[in-house]
Amino acid sequence: MKADMEPQLPNSTGEIFSSYPAFLPLITDGETLFSWAARYHRLSGNSLAKQSSIQLFGDRRAGLRHDFPSHLQKLADITQGQIGNAETLAYERTLFGFFAPFQDVQGASNVLSQMHGKSVEKVKSALGLLPSRLGAFFPLKSCQDCIRDDLRKYSVSRWHLEHQWPSVWICRSHHRMLHALKRESQPRDLRRWLLPEDLKAEEWTGLATSSGAMKKKLVWIAELSAHIAHLRDQYFDHQLLRYAYLLRAKDRGWLFTDGSVRLAQVRQIFLKYLGGLDELPGFEMIRSVHAEHGGMLGLLMRQYDWRRHPVKHLLLIAFLFESVAEFDATYERVRQTNAQGGTDALEGMIGEVWKFELKRLVEFERRSLSGAALVLGIPLCVAIRVAKQEGIEYQKRPHVLDATLKEKIRKMIIEGLGIEEILRESEIKKTLLREFMSRDPALRDAWRMKDFERRRNNYRTNFLELIDRYRGIPVKRLRKVSGNGVSWLHRNDREWLTENLPHMKS
């Protein structure tokens, strides 16, 4: 190479590229800063990786940190902003944009300052990665089809930023599982400028091909990751995120009336939905949900003061929500509710409005606590606890029946009302009702007959509707229809069943 074409160190004004514009390649859509610098290194003719790093970043190793490089302000000055200013480079060309929305304003500013400056030694700690147990190692990843397409289009391959996000293990363009650089081939700071095409087959770790259903879920996680990673200058409040999760769980029927999570049920559904992904690197925390305390689910849906890894949030969001728009709308609703009414309004939105209804039923409608609990559909023990906490005055249920109440109960028994209805109307304990009925065998037997007739009529009506709806199908298939009642009728009303289904086999 001629002497006047050899790359030189920046001059005092940092205008190396005004003299050598060919050394500054265009940065392409979705390309990482490390990828762009690797392409620059190839064009520069430099023999040593540190030479290109010094020319671009003013430091021999700054640019070789593919995840969180330092000296970004120096790079922006040297390139005269032609590939973006320091902040844009951090958000749009490094992993910072993925983690930033889960920081607060001060935390994000602190990390940006380090990346703009000379040292990023504390960046991963500041982002909360070191105590997260997920580690702070981010392997370079690529899609084999993207490599082929890039070589055809650009004559060189690239590292796509989206593929590098910790939550992404599939290419959204090709629906192909990503390959990752083996750890032994990738020390903490790379020693060479790598492009995907430079790697040998044995340097890649290929992931097993997932089923179509699993791929669909991975694509959804990747879409969600892309949306959140582009929320520049927008930061999630972790407590508001928790309320957004709870509100969505409430919509799905996964909360008790008091707003607490039906954790056993949610764990089971979560593992059915995402359990097959726990073999992917960085997704191992899914296994923690097997624990009785719920693992990552419990940590995200209960109140804690410290941040959680973004991957945990993304997995839970992907599980709870059907679309990006649905998540955004739910979070915005929570944010506005908090702005207008604070924590009390949030608690009311999730489920604690029932406390006010309990007070109204007991103090104004003069219902017993047990009767109010039945109306609200909450356990009596919960109603008692809340009544004591809120100072709700209530009368204990009678342990002795007076003549008026006895007559009221007797009439309901003769009418054949259900047990729950009798308890609700009389506001007595179930044990007291059982004791009352046991003292009068004739009354008890009369109620049993009425109860049998009521249930028999319900089963008959339901069965006639069933055979009309599924006209012509065999009895064997009818038995598989939920709530068919065939077994009960076969045991208790076989003659009627035979008359209405003459060809039924015994």
Number of C-alpha atoms within 10 A of each C-alpha: 6 5 6 8 12 11 18 15 14 17 9 7 8 19 15 21 16 13 9 15 10 12 19 21 14 12 18 14 10 14 18 26 28 25 23 22 24 23 22 22 25 17 14 20 15 15 10 13 20 22 21 28 22 18 21 28 28 23 19 16 21 24 29 27 18 25 25 24 28 29 23 28 21 20 27 22 18 22 23 16 14 14 18 17 17 22 17 16 23 26 20 21 26 23 23 24 24 26 21 28 21 24 21 17 14 9 15 21 13 16 23 22 20 19 25 22 16 18 14 21 12 12 23 16 14 15 24 19 19 16 13 13 11 16 13 18 16 19 22 24 27 29 24 17 16 20 20 14 14 16 14 11 10 10 10 15 21 24 26 24 25 27 25 23 25 22 24 25 28 27 22 20 10 11 16 20 23 24 22 22 21 16 15 7 13 16 12 14 14 15 15 14 23 22 21 22 16 10 12 9 10 10 16 19 15 15 16 11 11 15 10 10 10 16 20 15 19 25 19 21 24 24 18 20 23 19 12 23 22 15 15 14 12 15 16 17 15 20 18 19 22 20 25 26 24 24 25 21 21 20 12 10 13 19 21 15 20 18 20 17 19 14 19 15 11 18 21 14 13 18 18 10 15 19 18 15 19 15 14 14 16 21 18 13 18 24 18 17 21 16 12 11 14 20 16 20 21 17 14 22 21 14 12 12 8 8 17 19 18 22 21 20 19 17 24 20 20 23 17 20 16 11 13 17 10 13 20 14 12 18 22 15 16 24 19 12 18 17 12 11 12 13 15 12 16 23 17 17 17 24 18 17 16 16 18 11 14 22 23 15 18 21 16 9 10 14 21 21 26 25 23 23 21 18 14 16 13 16 12 15 12 12 23 16 11 16 18 11 9 12 10 17 12 17 12 11 14 14 10 10 14 9 9 9 14 14 12 13 22 18 12 17 22 17 13 19 17 15 15 12 12 20 19 18 13 19 21 22 15 13 9 15 17 12 10 17 17 13 10 11 11 11 16 18 15 16 22 15 14 18 19 14 13 15 14 17 12 12 19 19 11 15 20 15 13 16 17 9 10 13 10 9 10 12 14 11 9 19 13 10 12 7 12 18 18 22 11 13 18 14 10 13 15 15 13 13 18 15 10 14 13 10 10 12 8 6
